Amino acid sequence: MDNLNIVEHFKGEHGFLKKYFLFTYSTEHLSKTDKVRFYYALKGRDGRSGIVIDYNIVHLGRTVLLVPEKFDENVNDFLKQNIHI
């Protein structure tokens, strides 16, 4: 994504920037099986489904998610259910 696309991605109504929440998580305490399940729920088995796509999340790093404000509660609930934060 080049710089222009990044700016367009974060623009909201009237040219103002949208609000986002930054989530971090750890999967160290999960078994291998549960890590795979979590990853599939996050990114989907095909890379085109999962909550990252459903909620327009920017996956900034291995354990860092940038979530639009309107989906912050959904993602918080997802993390609580899947990694028991």
PyMOL Python script that loads the backbone (N, CA, C, O; Angstrom):
from pymol import cmd

cmd.read_pdbstr("""\
ATOM      1  N   MET A   1       0.853  -1.164   0.000  1.00  0.00           N
ATOM      2  CA  MET A   1       0.000   0.000   0.000  1.00  0.00           C
ATOM      3  C   MET A   1       0.902   1.232   0.000  1.00  0.00           C
ATOM      4  O   MET A   1       1.750   1.383   0.880  1.00  0.00           O
ATOM      5  N   ASP A   2       0.723   2.102  -0.976  1.00  0.00           N
ATOM      6  CA  ASP A   2       1.549   3.309  -0.996  1.00  0.00           C
ATOM      7  C   ASP A   2       0.946   4.380  -0.080  1.00  0.00           C
ATOM      8  O   ASP A   2      -0.140   4.194   0.470  1.00  0.00           O
ATOM      9  N   ASN A   3       1.660   5.503   0.077  1.00  0.00           N
ATOM     10  CA  ASN A   3       1.235   6.531   1.032  1.00  0.00           C
ATOM     11  C   ASN A   3      -0.143   7.096   0.725  1.00  0.00           C
ATOM     12  O   ASN A   3      -0.914   7.354   1.650  1.00  0.00           O
ATOM     13  N   LEU A   4      -0.475   7.297  -0.543  1.00  0.00           N
ATOM     14  CA  LEU A   4      -1.778   7.841  -0.903  1.00  0.00           C
ATOM     15  C   LEU A   4      -2.886   6.877  -0.502  1.00  0.00           C
ATOM     16  O   LEU A   4      -3.907   7.300   0.040  1.00  0.00           O
ATOM     17  N   ASN A   5      -2.699   5.595  -0.759  1.00  0.00           N
ATOM     18  CA  ASN A   5      -3.712   4.606  -0.373  1.00  0.00           C
ATOM     19  C   ASN A   5      -3.872   4.526   1.136  1.00  0.00           C
ATOM     20  O   ASN A   5      -4.980   4.306   1.626  1.00  0.00           O
ATOM     21  N   ILE A   6      -2.799   4.700   1.873  1.00  0.00           N
ATOM     22  CA  ILE A   6      -2.881   4.671   3.335  1.00  0.00           C
ATOM     23  C   ILE A   6      -3.750   5.822   3.824  1.00  0.00           C
ATOM     24  O   ILE A   6      -4.622   5.625   4.671  1.00  0.00           O
ATOM     25  N   VAL A   7      -3.519   7.015   3.301  1.00  0.00           N
ATOM     26  CA  VAL A   7      -4.305   8.180   3.707  1.00  0.00           C
ATOM     27  C   VAL A   7      -5.772   7.970   3.354  1.00  0.00           C
ATOM     28  O   VAL A   7      -6.646   8.242   4.178  1.00  0.00           O
ATOM     29  N   GLU A   8      -6.055   7.499   2.167  1.00  0.00           N
ATOM     30  CA  GLU A   8      -7.436   7.262   1.749  1.00  0.00           C
ATOM     31  C   GLU A   8      -8.100   6.212   2.639  1.00  0.00           C
ATOM     32  O   GLU A   8      -9.284   6.331   2.955  1.00  0.00           O
ATOM     33  N   HIS A   9      -7.363   5.203   3.039  1.00  0.00           N
ATOM     34  CA  HIS A   9      -7.895   4.142   3.892  1.00  0.00           C
ATOM     35  C   HIS A   9      -8.394   4.691   5.230  1.00  0.00           C
ATOM     36  O   HIS A   9      -9.394   4.209   5.763  1.00  0.00           O
ATOM     37  N   PHE A  10      -7.713   5.684   5.766  1.00  0.00           N
ATOM     38  CA  PHE A  10      -8.036   6.208   7.087  1.00  0.00           C
ATOM     39  C   PHE A  10      -8.957   7.425   7.063  1.00  0.00           C
ATOM     40  O   PHE A  10      -9.309   7.948   8.120  1.00  0.00           O
ATOM     41  N   LYS A  11      -9.351   7.885   5.875  1.00  0.00           N
ATOM     42  CA  LYS A  11     -10.249   9.034   5.782  1.00  0.00           C
ATOM     43  C   LYS A  11     -11.677   8.621   6.079  1.00  0.00           C
ATOM     44  O   LYS A  11     -12.142   7.564   5.651  1.00  0.00           O
ATOM     45  N   GLY A  12     -12.360   9.478   6.820  1.00  0.00           N
ATOM     46  CA  GLY A  12     -13.776   9.273   7.103  1.00  0.00           C
ATOM     47  C   GLY A  12     -14.599  10.319   6.389  1.00  0.00           C
ATOM     48  O   GLY A  12     -14.219  10.827   5.334  1.00  0.00           O
ATOM     49  N   GLU A  13     -15.732  10.630   6.987  1.00  0.00           N
ATOM     50  CA  GLU A  13     -16.606  11.641   6.418  1.00  0.00           C
ATOM     51  C   GLU A  13     -15.935  13.008   6.426  1.00  0.00           C
ATOM     52  O   GLU A  13     -15.183  13.331   7.346  1.00  0.00           O
ATOM     53  N   HIS A  14     -16.202  13.795   5.418  1.00  0.00           N
ATOM     54  CA  HIS A  14     -15.724  15.172   5.313  1.00  0.00           C
ATOM     55  C   HIS A  14     -14.196  15.278   5.360  1.00  0.00           C
ATOM     56  O   HIS A  14     -13.663  16.335   5.699  1.00  0.00           O
ATOM     57  N   GLY A  15     -13.501  14.215   5.031  1.00  0.00           N
ATOM     58  CA  GLY A  15     -12.046  14.253   4.974  1.00  0.00           C
ATOM     59  C   GLY A  15     -11.335  14.091   6.299  1.00  0.00           C
ATOM     60  O   GLY A  15     -10.104  14.079   6.340  1.00  0.00           O
ATOM     61  N   PHE A  16     -12.083  13.965   7.386  1.00  0.00           N
ATOM     62  CA  PHE A  16     -11.460  13.771   8.697  1.00  0.00           C
ATOM     63  C   PHE A  16     -11.002  12.328   8.836  1.00  0.00           C
ATOM     64  O   PHE A  16     -11.547  11.424   8.203  1.00  0.00           O
ATOM     65  N   LEU A  17     -10.000  12.129   9.669  1.00  0.00           N
ATOM     66  CA  LEU A  17      -9.517  10.774   9.903  1.00  0.00           C
ATOM     67  C   LEU A  17     -10.481  10.011  10.804  1.00  0.00           C
ATOM     68  O   LEU A  17     -11.064  10.577  11.728  1.00  0.00           O
ATOM     69  N   LYS A  18     -10.641   8.718  10.524  1.00  0.00           N
ATOM     70  CA  LYS A  18     -11.506   7.853  11.327  1.00  0.00           C
ATOM     71  C   LYS A  18     -10.801   7.489  12.634  1.00  0.00           C
ATOM     72  O   LYS A  18      -9.572   7.480  12.708  1.00  0.00           O
ATOM     73  N   LYS A  19     -11.600   7.189  13.664  1.00  0.00           N
ATOM     74  CA  LYS A  19     -11.037   6.729  14.936  1.00  0.00           C
ATOM     75  C   LYS A  19     -10.770   5.231  14.848  1.00  0.00           C
ATOM     76  O   LYS A  19     -11.563   4.462  14.307  1.00  0.00           O
ATOM     77  N   TYR A  20      -9.626   4.850  15.399  1.00  0.00           N
ATOM     78  CA  TYR A  20      -9.237   3.441  15.442  1.00  0.00           C
ATOM     79  C   TYR A  20      -8.783   3.085  16.849  1.00  0.00           C
ATOM     80  O   TYR A  20      -8.362   3.947  17.620  1.00  0.00           O
ATOM     81  N   PHE A  21      -8.876   1.805  17.167  1.00  0.00           N
ATOM     82  CA  PHE A  21      -8.363   1.278  18.426  1.00  0.00           C
ATOM     83  C   PHE A  21      -7.234   0.307  18.109  1.00  0.00           C
ATOM     84  O   PHE A  21      -7.295  -0.440  17.132  1.00  0.00           O
ATOM     85  N   LEU A  22      -6.220   0.328  18.933  1.00  0.00           N
ATOM     86  CA  LEU A  22      -5.073  -0.560  18.774  1.00  0.00           C
ATOM     87  C   LEU A  22      -5.205  -1.695  19.788  1.00  0.00           C
ATOM     88  O   LEU A  22      -5.289  -1.461  20.994  1.00  0.00           O
ATOM     89  N   PHE A  23      -5.222  -2.926  19.279  1.00  0.00           N
ATOM     90  CA  PHE A  23      -5.307  -4.105  20.141  1.00  0.00           C
ATOM     91  C   PHE A  23      -4.013  -4.900  20.014  1.00  0.00           C
ATOM     92  O   PHE A  23      -3.493  -5.090  18.914  1.00  0.00           O
ATOM     93  N   THR A  24      -3.511  -5.353  21.132  1.00  0.00           N
ATOM     94  CA  THR A  24      -2.399  -6.292  21.141  1.00  0.00           C
ATOM     95  C   THR A  24      -2.846  -7.525  21.911  1.00  0.00           C
ATOM     96  O   THR A  24      -3.709  -7.447  22.786  1.00  0.00           O
ATOM     97  N   TYR A  25      -2.257  -8.649  21.580  1.00  0.00           N
ATOM     98  CA  TYR A  25      -2.634  -9.897  22.243  1.00  0.00           C
ATOM     99  C   TYR A  25      -1.449 -10.843  22.240  1.00  0.00           C
ATOM    100  O   TYR A  25      -0.468 -10.636  21.525  1.00  0.00           O
ATOM    101  N   SER A  26      -1.556 -11.881  23.048  1.00  0.00           N
ATOM    102  CA  SER A  26      -0.536 -12.919  23.097  1.00  0.00           C
ATOM    103  C   SER A  26      -1.219 -14.275  22.984  1.00  0.00           C
ATOM    104  O   SER A  26      -2.281 -14.500  23.566  1.00  0.00           O
ATOM    105  N   THR A  27      -0.600 -15.169  22.231  1.00  0.00           N
ATOM    106  CA  THR A  27      -1.122 -16.533  22.107  1.00  0.00           C
ATOM    107  C   THR A  27      -0.161 -17.542  22.737  1.00  0.00           C
ATOM    108  O   THR A  27      -0.313 -18.747  22.539  1.00  0.00           O
ATOM    109  N   GLU A  28       0.820 -17.060  23.489  1.00  0.00           N
ATOM    110  CA  GLU A  28       1.838 -17.937  24.076  1.00  0.00           C
ATOM    111  C   GLU A  28       1.239 -19.013  24.976  1.00  0.00           C
ATOM    112  O   GLU A  28       1.766 -20.123  25.056  1.00  0.00           O
ATOM    113  N   HIS A  29       0.152 -18.689  25.645  1.00  0.00           N
ATOM    114  CA  HIS A  29      -0.456 -19.625  26.594  1.00  0.00           C
ATOM    115  C   HIS A  29      -1.356 -20.659  25.909  1.00  0.00           C
ATOM    116  O   HIS A  29      -1.822 -21.592  26.563  1.00  0.00           O
ATOM    117  N   LEU A  30      -1.605 -20.511  24.611  1.00  0.00           N
ATOM    118  CA  LEU A  30      -2.485 -21.427  23.888  1.00  0.00           C
ATOM    119  C   LEU A  30      -1.720 -22.643  23.372  1.00  0.00           C
ATOM    120  O   LEU A  30      -0.531 -22.563  23.065  1.00  0.00           O
ATOM    121  N   SER A  31      -2.418 -23.757  23.285  1.00  0.00           N
ATOM    122  CA  SER A  31      -1.821 -24.951  22.676  1.00  0.00           C
ATOM    123  C   SER A  31      -1.678 -24.706  21.166  1.00  0.00           C
ATOM    124  O   SER A  31      -2.267 -23.768  20.628  1.00  0.00           O
ATOM    125  N   LYS A  32      -0.907 -25.541  20.498  1.00  0.00           N
ATOM    126  CA  LYS A  32      -0.744 -25.399  19.042  1.00  0.00           C
ATOM    127  C   LYS A  32      -2.091 -25.449  18.335  1.00  0.00           C
ATOM    128  O   LYS A  32      -2.358 -24.659  17.429  1.00  0.00           O
ATOM    129  N   THR A  33      -2.930 -26.376  18.752  1.00  0.00           N
ATOM    130  CA  THR A  33      -4.255 -26.526  18.146  1.00  0.00           C
ATOM    131  C   THR A  33      -5.090 -25.263  18.319  1.00  0.00           C
ATOM    132  O   THR A  33      -5.738 -24.805  17.378  1.00  0.00           O
ATOM    133  N   ASP A  34      -5.072 -24.707  19.522  1.00  0.00           N
ATOM    134  CA  ASP A  34      -5.846 -23.493  19.784  1.00  0.00           C
ATOM    135  C   ASP A  34      -5.273 -22.286  19.042  1.00  0.00           C
ATOM    136  O   ASP A  34      -6.023 -21.397  18.637  1.00  0.00           O
ATOM    137  N   LYS A  35      -3.962 -22.248  18.862  1.00  0.00           N
ATOM    138  CA  LYS A  35      -3.353 -21.168  18.075  1.00  0.00           C
ATOM    139  C   LYS A  35      -3.831 -21.223  16.635  1.00  0.00           C
ATOM    140  O   LYS A  35      -4.139 -20.189  16.042  1.00  0.00           O
ATOM    141  N   VAL A  36      -3.894 -22.413  16.071  1.00  0.00           N
ATOM    142  CA  VAL A  36      -4.373 -22.570  14.692  1.00  0.00           C
ATOM    143  C   VAL A  36      -5.833 -22.155  14.598  1.00  0.00           C
ATOM    144  O   VAL A  36      -6.213 -21.439  13.671  1.00  0.00           O
ATOM    145  N   ARG A  37      -6.648 -22.591  15.537  1.00  0.00           N
ATOM    146  CA  ARG A  37      -8.059 -22.192  15.550  1.00  0.00           C
ATOM    147  C   ARG A  37      -8.208 -20.679  15.636  1.00  0.00           C
ATOM    148  O   ARG A  37      -9.020 -20.081  14.929  1.00  0.00           O
ATOM    149  N   PHE A  38      -7.413 -20.069  16.513  1.00  0.00           N
ATOM    150  CA  PHE A  38      -7.458 -18.612  16.657  1.00  0.00           C
ATOM    151  C   PHE A  38      -7.068 -17.942  15.345  1.00  0.00           C
ATOM    152  O   PHE A  38      -7.745 -17.017  14.895  1.00  0.00           O
ATOM    153  N   TYR A  39      -5.990 -18.400  14.734  1.00  0.00           N
ATOM    154  CA  TYR A  39      -5.532 -17.809  13.483  1.00  0.00           C
ATOM    155  C   TYR A  39      -6.597 -17.929  12.394  1.00  0.00           C
ATOM    156  O   TYR A  39      -6.840 -16.971  11.659  1.00  0.00           O
ATOM    157  N   TYR A  40      -7.228 -19.088  12.286  1.00  0.00           N
ATOM    158  CA  TYR A  40      -8.282 -19.280  11.282  1.00  0.00           C
ATOM    159  C   TYR A  40      -9.460 -18.345  11.541  1.00  0.00           C
ATOM    160  O   TYR A  40     -10.034 -17.807  10.595  1.00  0.00           O
ATOM    161  N   ALA A  41      -9.826 -18.144  12.793  1.00  0.00           N
ATOM    162  CA  ALA A  41     -10.925 -17.226  13.109  1.00  0.00           C
ATOM    163  C   ALA A  41     -10.534 -15.784  12.799  1.00  0.00           C
ATOM    164  O   ALA A  41     -11.363 -14.981  12.371  1.00  0.00           O
ATOM    165  N   LEU A  42      -9.263 -15.471  13.020  1.00  0.00           N
ATOM    166  CA  LEU A  42      -8.760 -14.120  12.772  1.00  0.00           C
ATOM    167  C   LEU A  42      -8.634 -13.838  11.280  1.00  0.00           C
ATOM    168  O   LEU A  42      -9.170 -12.846  10.787  1.00  0.00           O
ATOM    169  N   LYS A  43      -7.934 -14.698  10.569  1.00  0.00           N
ATOM    170  CA  LYS A  43      -7.607 -14.461   9.156  1.00  0.00           C
ATOM    171  C   LYS A  43      -8.392 -15.324   8.179  1.00  0.00           C
ATOM    172  O   LYS A  43      -8.394 -15.047   6.980  1.00  0.00           O
ATOM    173  N   GLY A  44      -9.058 -16.363   8.667  1.00  0.00           N
ATOM    174  CA  GLY A  44      -9.770 -17.276   7.785  1.00  0.00           C
ATOM    175  C   GLY A  44      -8.835 -18.339   7.239  1.00  0.00           C
ATOM    176  O   GLY A  44      -7.619 -18.154   7.202  1.00  0.00           O
ATOM    177  N   ARG A  45      -9.401 -19.427   6.827  1.00  0.00           N
ATOM    178  CA  ARG A  45      -8.582 -20.510   6.262  1.00  0.00           C
ATOM    179  C   ARG A  45      -8.070 -20.154   4.880  1.00  0.00           C
ATOM    180  O   ARG A  45      -7.017 -20.629   4.454  1.00  0.00           O
ATOM    181  N   ASP A  46      -8.817 -19.322   4.189  1.00  0.00           N
ATOM    182  CA  ASP A  46      -8.477 -18.968   2.820  1.00  0.00           C
ATOM    183  C   ASP A  46      -7.802 -17.605   2.705  1.00  0.00           C
ATOM    184  O   ASP A  46      -7.450 -17.180   1.604  1.00  0.00           O
ATOM    185  N   GLY A  47      -7.618 -16.916   3.830  1.00  0.00           N
ATOM    186  CA  GLY A  47      -7.017 -15.586   3.807  1.00  0.00           C
ATOM    187  C   GLY A  47      -7.975 -14.505   3.337  1.00  0.00           C
ATOM    188  O   GLY A  47      -7.595 -13.337   3.250  1.00  0.00           O
ATOM    189  N   ARG A  48      -9.200 -14.874   3.035  1.00  0.00           N
ATOM    190  CA  ARG A  48     -10.187 -13.905   2.556  1.00  0.00           C
ATOM    191  C   ARG A  48     -11.435 -13.867   3.441  1.00  0.00           C
ATOM    192  O   ARG A  48     -12.440 -13.259   3.073  1.00  0.00           O
ATOM    193  N   SER A  49     -11.374 -14.495   4.568  1.00  0.00           N
ATOM    194  CA  SER A  49     -12.493 -14.452   5.501  1.00  0.00           C
ATOM    195  C   SER A  49     -11.905 -14.245   6.888  1.00  0.00           C
ATOM    196  O   SER A  49     -10.705 -14.008   7.024  1.00  0.00           O
ATOM    197  N   GLY A  50     -12.721 -14.332   7.896  1.00  0.00           N
ATOM    198  CA  GLY A  50     -12.237 -14.078   9.240  1.00  0.00           C
ATOM    199  C   GLY A  50     -12.528 -12.648   9.636  1.00  0.00           C
ATOM    200  O   GLY A  50     -12.968 -11.843   8.815  1.00  0.00           O
ATOM    201  N   ILE A  51     -12.281 -12.334  10.898  1.00  0.00           N
ATOM    202  CA  ILE A  51     -12.676 -11.012  11.391  1.00  0.00           C
ATOM    203  C   ILE A  51     -11.822  -9.887  10.820  1.00  0.00           C
ATOM    204  O   ILE A  51     -12.279  -8.745  10.760  1.00  0.00           O
ATOM    205  N   VAL A  52     -10.605 -10.178  10.404  1.00  0.00           N
ATOM    206  CA  VAL A  52      -9.767  -9.125   9.823  1.00  0.00           C
ATOM    207  C   VAL A  52     -10.462  -8.519   8.606  1.00  0.00           C
ATOM    208  O   VAL A  52     -10.471  -7.300   8.438  1.00  0.00           O
ATOM    209  N   ILE A  53     -11.037  -9.355   7.770  1.00  0.00           N
ATOM    210  CA  ILE A  53     -11.761  -8.877   6.594  1.00  0.00           C
ATOM    211  C   ILE A  53     -13.128  -8.332   6.997  1.00  0.00           C
ATOM    212  O   ILE A  53     -13.520  -7.249   6.563  1.00  0.00           O
ATOM    213  N   ASP A  54     -13.852  -9.080   7.824  1.00  0.00           N
ATOM    214  CA  ASP A  54     -15.213  -8.699   8.206  1.00  0.00           C
ATOM    215  C   ASP A  54     -15.278  -7.323   8.863  1.00  0.00           C
ATOM    216  O   ASP A  54     -16.228  -6.573   8.637  1.00  0.00           O
ATOM    217  N   TYR A  55     -14.282  -6.989   9.670  1.00  0.00           N
ATOM    218  CA  TYR A  55     -14.293  -5.740  10.422  1.00  0.00           C
ATOM    219  C   TYR A  55     -13.303  -4.705   9.889  1.00  0.00           C
ATOM    220  O   TYR A  55     -13.029  -3.710  10.561  1.00  0.00           O
ATOM    221  N   ASN A  56     -12.773  -4.925   8.708  1.00  0.00           N
ATOM    222  CA  ASN A  56     -11.857  -3.961   8.067  1.00  0.00           C
ATOM    223  C   ASN A  56     -10.674  -3.618   8.985  1.00  0.00           C
ATOM    224  O   ASN A  56     -10.329  -2.450   9.165  1.00  0.00           O
ATOM    225  N   ILE A  57     -10.068  -4.650   9.555  1.00  0.00           N
ATOM    226  CA  ILE A  57      -8.954  -4.497  10.484  1.00  0.00           C
ATOM    227  C   ILE A  57      -7.646  -4.411   9.712  1.00  0.00           C
ATOM    228  O   ILE A  57      -7.445  -5.120   8.726  1.00  0.00           O
ATOM    229  N   VAL A  58      -6.760  -3.535  10.173  1.00  0.00           N
ATOM    230  CA  VAL A  58      -5.404  -3.468   9.631  1.00  0.00           C
ATOM    231  C   VAL A  58      -4.523  -4.284  10.571  1.00  0.00           C
ATOM    232  O   VAL A  58      -4.383  -3.952  11.749  1.00  0.00           O
ATOM    233  N   HIS A  59      -3.932  -5.354  10.041  1.00  0.00           N
ATOM    234  CA  HIS A  59      -3.063  -6.224  10.839  1.00  0.00           C
ATOM    235  C   HIS A  59      -1.658  -5.624  10.770  1.00  0.00           C
ATOM    236  O   HIS A  59      -0.925  -5.848   9.806  1.00  0.00           O
ATOM    237  N   LEU A  60      -1.291  -4.863  11.796  1.00  0.00           N
ATOM    238  CA  LEU A  60      -0.029  -4.114  11.775  1.00  0.00           C
ATOM    239  C   LEU A  60       1.196  -4.967  12.037  1.00  0.00           C
ATOM    240  O   LEU A  60       2.289  -4.653  11.565  1.00  0.00           O
ATOM    241  N   GLY A  61       1.023  -6.029  12.776  1.00  0.00           N
ATOM    242  CA  GLY A  61       2.136  -6.902  13.123  1.00  0.00           C
ATOM    243  C   GLY A  61       1.595  -8.237  13.572  1.00  0.00           C
ATOM    244  O   GLY A  61       0.389  -8.478  13.534  1.00  0.00           O
ATOM    245  N   ARG A  62       2.493  -9.100  13.997  1.00  0.00           N
ATOM    246  CA  ARG A  62       2.080 -10.454  14.384  1.00  0.00           C
ATOM    247  C   ARG A  62       0.968 -10.479  15.413  1.00  0.00           C
ATOM    248  O   ARG A  62       0.073 -11.321  15.339  1.00  0.00           O
ATOM    249  N   THR A  63       1.012  -9.575  16.364  1.00  0.00           N
ATOM    250  CA  THR A  63       0.011  -9.574  17.431  1.00  0.00           C
ATOM    251  C   THR A  63      -0.583  -8.188  17.654  1.00  0.00           C
ATOM    252  O   THR A  63      -0.972  -7.848  18.771  1.00  0.00           O
ATOM    253  N   VAL A  64      -0.652  -7.394  16.597  1.00  0.00           N
ATOM    254  CA  VAL A  64      -1.153  -6.022  16.710  1.00  0.00           C
ATOM    255  C   VAL A  64      -2.233  -5.784  15.657  1.00  0.00           C
ATOM    256  O   VAL A  64      -2.016  -6.006  14.466  1.00  0.00           O
ATOM    257  N   LEU A  65      -3.399  -5.329  16.116  1.00  0.00           N
ATOM    258  CA  LEU A  65      -4.528  -5.074  15.231  1.00  0.00           C
ATOM    259  C   LEU A  65      -4.974  -3.624  15.377  1.00  0.00           C
ATOM    260  O   LEU A  65      -5.100  -3.117  16.492  1.00  0.00           O
ATOM    261  N   LEU A  66      -5.210  -2.967  14.260  1.00  0.00           N
ATOM    262  CA  LEU A  66      -5.763  -1.619  14.241  1.00  0.00           C
ATOM    263  C   LEU A  66      -7.217  -1.753  13.797  1.00  0.00           C
ATOM    264  O   LEU A  66      -7.500  -2.137  12.662  1.00  0.00           O
ATOM    265  N   VAL A  67      -8.131  -1.432  14.708  1.00  0.00           N
ATOM    266  CA  VAL A  67      -9.548  -1.744  14.524  1.00  0.00           C
ATOM    267  C   VAL A  67     -10.373  -0.459  14.430  1.00  0.00           C
ATOM    268  O   VAL A  67     -10.236   0.426  15.276  1.00  0.00           O
ATOM    269  N   PRO A  68     -11.226  -0.349  13.409  1.00  0.00           N
ATOM    270  CA  PRO A  68     -12.113   0.816  13.338  1.00  0.00           C
ATOM    271  C   PRO A  68     -12.981   0.911  14.591  1.00  0.00           C
ATOM    272  O   PRO A  68     -13.387  -0.102  15.161  1.00  0.00           O
ATOM    273  N   GLU A  69     -13.255   2.138  15.003  1.00  0.00           N
ATOM    274  CA  GLU A  69     -13.996   2.386  16.245  1.00  0.00           C
ATOM    275  C   GLU A  69     -15.310   1.612  16.304  1.00  0.00           C
ATOM    276  O   GLU A  69     -15.677   1.101  17.362  1.00  0.00           O
ATOM    277  N   LYS A  70     -16.016   1.520  15.194  1.00  0.00           N
ATOM    278  CA  LYS A  70     -17.333   0.877  15.236  1.00  0.00           C
ATOM    279  C   LYS A  70     -17.269  -0.623  15.499  1.00  0.00           C
ATOM    280  O   LYS A  70     -18.295  -1.242  15.779  1.00  0.00           O
ATOM    281  N   PHE A  71     -16.061  -1.226  15.414  1.00  0.00           N
ATOM    282  CA  PHE A  71     -15.918  -2.664  15.646  1.00  0.00           C
ATOM    283  C   PHE A  71     -15.108  -2.996  16.897  1.00  0.00           C
ATOM    284  O   PHE A  71     -14.819  -4.165  17.151  1.00  0.00           O
ATOM    285  N   ASP A  72     -14.740  -1.983  17.679  1.00  0.00           N
ATOM    286  CA  ASP A  72     -13.856  -2.248  18.818  1.00  0.00           C
ATOM    287  C   ASP A  72     -14.474  -3.212  19.831  1.00  0.00           C
ATOM    288  O   ASP A  72     -13.768  -4.072  20.358  1.00  0.00           O
ATOM    289  N   GLU A  73     -15.750  -3.096  20.112  1.00  0.00           N
ATOM    290  CA  GLU A  73     -16.377  -3.999  21.082  1.00  0.00           C
ATOM    291  C   GLU A  73     -16.449  -5.424  20.540  1.00  0.00           C
ATOM    292  O   GLU A  73     -16.258  -6.384  21.286  1.00  0.00           O
ATOM    293  N   ASN A  74     -16.724  -5.564  19.246  1.00  0.00           N
ATOM    294  CA  ASN A  74     -16.773  -6.888  18.620  1.00  0.00           C
ATOM    295  C   ASN A  74     -15.418  -7.581  18.722  1.00  0.00           C
ATOM    296  O   ASN A  74     -15.340  -8.763  19.055  1.00  0.00           O
ATOM    297  N   VAL A  75     -14.359  -6.841  18.436  1.00  0.00           N
ATOM    298  CA  VAL A  75     -13.014  -7.415  18.465  1.00  0.00           C
ATOM    299  C   VAL A  75     -12.606  -7.719  19.901  1.00  0.00           C
ATOM    300  O   VAL A  75     -11.980  -8.746  20.161  1.00  0.00           O
ATOM    301  N   ASN A  76     -12.949  -6.850  20.824  1.00  0.00           N
ATOM    302  CA  ASN A  76     -12.641  -7.105  22.227  1.00  0.00           C
ATOM    303  C   ASN A  76     -13.334  -8.394  22.686  1.00  0.00           C
ATOM    304  O   ASN A  76     -12.718  -9.218  23.361  1.00  0.00           O
ATOM    305  N   ASP A  77     -14.594  -8.569  22.329  1.00  0.00           N
ATOM    306  CA  ASP A  77     -15.319  -9.799  22.676  1.00  0.00           C
ATOM    307  C   ASP A  77     -14.687 -11.021  22.017  1.00  0.00           C
ATOM    308  O   ASP A  77     -14.558 -12.072  22.644  1.00  0.00           O
ATOM    309  N   PHE A  78     -14.295 -10.881  20.757  1.00  0.00           N
ATOM    310  CA  PHE A  78     -13.640 -11.973  20.029  1.00  0.00           C
ATOM    311  C   PHE A  78     -12.367 -12.408  20.741  1.00  0.00           C
ATOM    312  O   PHE A  78     -12.138 -13.603  20.930  1.00  0.00           O
ATOM    313  N   LEU A  79     -11.538 -11.449  21.137  1.00  0.00           N
ATOM    314  CA  LEU A  79     -10.288 -11.759  21.823  1.00  0.00           C
ATOM    315  C   LEU A  79     -10.561 -12.408  23.184  1.00  0.00           C
ATOM    316  O   LEU A  79      -9.876 -13.359  23.560  1.00  0.00           O
ATOM    317  N   LYS A  80     -11.539 -11.911  23.913  1.00  0.00           N
ATOM    318  CA  LYS A  80     -11.893 -12.508  25.197  1.00  0.00           C
ATOM    319  C   LYS A  80     -12.310 -13.974  25.039  1.00  0.00           C
ATOM    320  O   LYS A  80     -11.909 -14.828  25.829  1.00  0.00           O
ATOM    321  N   GLN A  81     -13.106 -14.250  24.029  1.00  0.00           N
ATOM    322  CA  GLN A  81     -13.609 -15.601  23.810  1.00  0.00           C
ATOM    323  C   GLN A  81     -12.534 -16.550  23.302  1.00  0.00           C
ATOM    324  O   GLN A  81     -12.528 -17.728  23.660  1.00  0.00           O
ATOM    325  N   ASN A  82     -11.620 -16.047  22.469  1.00  0.00           N
ATOM    326  CA  ASN A  82     -10.676 -16.925  21.801  1.00  0.00           C
ATOM    327  C   ASN A  82      -9.312 -17.033  22.452  1.00  0.00           C
ATOM    328  O   ASN A  82      -8.642 -18.056  22.307  1.00  0.00           O
ATOM    329  N   ILE A  83      -8.887 -16.009  23.162  1.00  0.00           N
ATOM    330  CA  ILE A  83      -7.590 -16.126  23.831  1.00  0.00           C
ATOM    331  C   ILE A  83      -7.704 -15.838  25.324  1.00  0.00           C
ATOM    332  O   ILE A  83      -6.701 -15.801  26.037  1.00  0.00           O
ATOM    333  N   HIS A  84      -8.921 -15.636  25.783  1.00  0.00           N
ATOM    334  CA  HIS A  84      -9.210 -15.511  27.205  1.00  0.00           C
ATOM    335  C   HIS A  84      -8.424 -14.391  27.878  1.00  0.00           C
ATOM    336  O   HIS A  84      -7.733 -14.608  28.874  1.00  0.00           O
ATOM    337  N   ILE A  85      -8.546 -13.172  27.306  1.00  0.00           N
ATOM    338  CA  ILE A  85      -7.862 -12.024  27.899  1.00  0.00           C
ATOM    339  C   ILE A  85      -8.644 -11.500  29.079  1.00  0.00           C
ATOM    340  O   ILE A  85      -8.228 -10.531  29.714  1.00  0.00           O
TER     341      ILE A  85
END
""", "prot")
cmd.dss("prot")
cmd.show_as("cartoon", "prot")
cmd.util.cbc("prot")
cmd.orient("prot")
